[in-house]
């Protein structure tokens, strides 16, 4: 009976450890849902508010994002060039 209990505990432990590691791997992935800023790279946006002192806010989808880039007036076209944590990096679009 003791051996059966040891075997059962080992099997359950391995199963839950494997589930934990799989969830952790998905969470650490650069494509994880909480890192959704990466999906906006390359997107062109028209600024609703001016960027002052290199910082501002934009609305993309259903979320407000903090942004960094050159000082630009409202109505300027910008491209998302990168992500620094939860801040989108912008650059002016020349046309």
C-alpha positions in Angstrom: 0.0 0.0 0.0 2.8 2.4 0.8 4.4 1.9 -2.6 1.1 2.7 -4.3 0.8 5.9 -2.4 4.4 6.9 -3.3 3.7 6.1 -6.9 0.4 8.0 -7.0 2.0 11.1 -5.4 4.9 11.0 -7.9 2.5 10.8 -10.9 0.3 13.6 -9.6 3.4 15.7 -8.8 4.9 15.2 -12.3 1.6 16.0 -13.9 1.1 19.3 -12.0 4.7 20.3 -12.4 4.4 19.8 -16.2 1.3 21.9 -16.3 3.0 24.6 -14.3 6.1 24.6 -16.6 3.9 24.8 -19.8 1.9 27.8 -18.4 5.2 29.5 -17.4 6.7 28.9 -20.8 3.6 30.5 -22.5 3.8 33.4 -20.1 7.5 34.1 -20.8 7.0 33.9 -24.5 7.5 37.2 -26.4 4.2 36.6 -28.2 2.2 36.3 -25.0 -1.1 38.2 -24.8 0.2 40.5 -22.0 2.9 41.7 -24.4 0.5 43.0 -26.9 2.5 46.1 -27.7 4.6 44.0 -30.0 1.6 43.5 -32.3 1.5 47.3 -33.0 5.1 47.6 -34.3 5.0 49.0 -37.8 1.5 50.5 -37.4 1.0 54.1 -38.6 -1.0 56.3 -36.2 -2.3 59.9 -36.4 -1.7 61.6 -33.0 -4.8 62.9 -31.3 -2.7 64.6 -28.6 0.7 66.3 -29.1 3.9 64.6 -27.9 5.5 67.0 -25.5 9.0 66.5 -23.9 9.2 63.3 -25.8 6.2 61.6 -24.1 2.5 61.3 -24.5 -0.5 59.0 -24.8 -2.3 57.3 -27.7 -5.3 55.1 -28.0 -4.9 51.9 -29.9 -7.7 49.4 -30.0 -9.3 49.5 -26.6 -6.3 50.5 -24.6 -4.4 53.7 -23.9 -0.6 53.5 -24.4 2.2 55.6 -23.0 4.4 56.6 -25.9 7.9 58.1 -26.4 9.2 59.9 -29.4 10.2 63.2 -30.8 8.1 66.3 -29.9 5.2 66.4 -32.5 2.0 68.3 -32.8 -1.5 66.7 -32.7 -2.4 65.4 -36.1 1.1 64.2 -37.0 1.6 60.8 -38.5 3.8 58.5 -36.6 5.0 54.8 -36.9 5.4 52.5 -33.9 9.0 51.4 -34.1 9.4 49.4 -30.9 8.3 48.6 -27.4 10.1 49.4 -24.1 8.2 47.5 -21.4 4.7 49.0 -21.7 5.8 52.1 -23.6 5.5 52.3 -27.4 8.3 53.9 -29.2 7.3 56.2 -32.1 9.0 57.9 -35.0 7.8 60.5 -37.4 6.5 59.3 -40.8 7.9 61.5 -43.6 5.6 61.8 -46.6 
